Amino acid sequence: MPPEELLRDFRQLFTAQTKSLRALATASHVGVETIRGWKDENRFPKSGEDFLEVVRTCLKFPKEGAPAPPWRLEEWAIRYREAKWLRDNEADDRRPSKPVPILPGRQEPSVQVYDGDYVVGSKNSVHIGDVNHHLGPQ
């Protein structure tokens, strides 16, 4: 299920219920701007819990005779998870696949592990533990 399709169906559900935007926000305990973002600005819901709470509230107050998506809350939850999975995977596909080039004159950062101690090899390095492995006074 593409995220755009989920939001389109949400807009249809929103228009098929009786509450105003403010009343819906109050009843669902989800902010007006959050719901408006889903409905008007095509923003994908970050919180599945909030989205499903608004859907649950919409399903409780249907307009008589208004065309609404036929799904129950459980089906909305499945559709949300599918859309979120698609959206997250599309975001992964948009990330650059090439490594970030090292600028001339800059040392490539590195991390080395010595017996559980981490050493970051750069000018401003951070050392955790006894990186020189001193055994104590000799």
Order of alpha helices (4+ residues) and beta strands (2+ residues): alpha-alpha-alpha-alpha-alpha-beta-beta
